[in-house]
Amino acid sequence: MNPTLQALQNMSQGNRTGAGEILDWSYYDTLTIAAAGVDFPLFQVPVGQAGKTYALTNMPSVGIPNGQNFVVTSVRVEYLSHATKGTADIDTLYTFLLSTWLRIAIPGKDALFLKPLTEIMGIPILWHTLPSVAGNNDLISAMGRYTGWNKLDVPLTFIQLDPLDIKISYPTALGAISLVGDFVRVSLHGVLKRLS
């Protein structure tokens, strides 16, 4: 089989052309868990504004930037504690992960993606045991392999200037619990096409 001239030209360009690039990419944003409120929008504050640094987000604008097309193929959720926790905090964490949902939508439409954090993170069981060895407080669900990726069977496509309606929702305000101040990071992973 002889390659066509177009196929040879495409091979010589790789993923960058004069018109733009095609990249394996993740956009991420981070929520600091708060005591008050129940719905927390993500991807609404670009990097460099309102204290958002690259440690918290890499969104260059509100919504998908001009000249970009982003096909989301998976969603990732990470949890980071801001302080050392005790055994009693495990039940609080389990309840939070089970009852907190991630919603991805297009404004004015029904949700395109709606799942509890436990499902996205691949935690099929939440089981609290007293450690037989003091200080051995590993979460049963966190041992073994990391499964924080939720591959989408149907990719979500966002076009340039699409506003993102992405929220983490608690069932009720949390109040003064040990998780306040912890971080939940949501990453949208997929194929980014951007113009040069």
C-alpha positions, 0 to 999 in steps of 0.5 A: 500500500502506497501512502498518499501525499496527504498522509506523508504531509500529516506524518511530517507535521506531528501534532503541530501544524501551522494552524494549531496543535492537538494535545493530550490535555487536562484542565483542572480546578481545585475546591477548598472545602467550606463549612457554609454552602452546598453548591460550589462552582469550578472552572469559573476563576482563571489562573492569576485572579482571586488568588488562583495560582497554577497550584489550584487551576490551569484555566486561562479564562472562564469557560473554554478559551477562544480558538479551542475545542476540548473533548473530555474523555475522562474525569479525575477527582483527587482529595488532599487533606490540609492537616493530619487527621485522626481515626474519628475523621475517617467516618466524616471523610467517608460520609463526605465522599459518598454524599458529595456529587460532581455535576457537569452541564451546559448552562440551561441544560440537564446534567451531562455528567452527575456522579458521587465522588466515591464512584468517580474515585473508584471507591466501591466500599467505605469501611471503617475499622479500628487499627490493630496497630496504633497509627495504622489508619490507612483507608481500606478504599485507598490501598492498592491502585489509584482509581481516581479516573472515571473514563467516559463512555461518551466523550463531552465536547466543549467548543470555544467560548462554551461556559462551563457549568461544573459544580461540586454539591454537598447535600447540606452545609458541612458546618465546623468539621475536620474536612473544612480547609481540605482540597478537592481537585477536579481534572477534565482530561481529553484532547485539546485542539487549539489554534496557533 
